[in-house]
């Protein structure tokens, strides 16, 4: 078996850490088919605006989402 560079493994572990939060997966699922604004995500997920914004910020900082 070919080994992966440690940098790649670190990157993968970081992504899994970001995606280990159920609300972030719920948000990503909501965004699967089309772009949405924060209010639409709030309505889709049933979470409050502050919580959605926090998770969107974390995923944006991690490079998982774009604005």
MOBELVEN-V378716 format. One record per backbone hydrogen bond with DSSP energy under -0.5 kcal/mol. NH is the residue of the N-H (numbers start at 1). CO is the residue of the C=O. Records with the same first field share a line. If there is no record, write none. Layout:
BEGIN
NH->CO, CO
END
This chain:
BEGIN
8->5
9->5
10->6
11->7
12->8
13->9
14->10
15->11
16->12
17->13
18->14
19->15
20->16, 17
21->18
22->20
24->21
25->21
26->22
27->23
28->24
29->25
30->26
31->27
32->29
41->37
42->38
43->39
44->40
45->41
46->42
52->48
53->49
54->50
55->51
56->52
57->53
58->54
59->55
60->56
61->57
62->58
63->60
64->59
65->59
END
